[in-house]
């Protein structure tokens, strides 16, 4: 199963539904956005795995938080705390706010979503 399928199937799709609702999107548009974002995230994960402590740093951050709660309670994922936790993890994966913004901009251009 690939990462997109894993996200889509989490909590019978409730994670994607809540994410779509929180962003004023239809579920199909949320899936389109995820489909555009995931290759960039996966590419950065691959790059991190080839660096000395890249993945160790990410795993430590994931272990310190209680990130499973966001799969168990999709509403928590779109709370201010969930968004902040997500931004922190993206910082570990992508390396900087600029890289995150570039990925978001590229996905917006590919999907036509703001």
Order of alpha helices (4+ residues) and beta strands (2+ residues): alpha-alpha-alpha-alpha-alpha-alpha-alpha-alpha
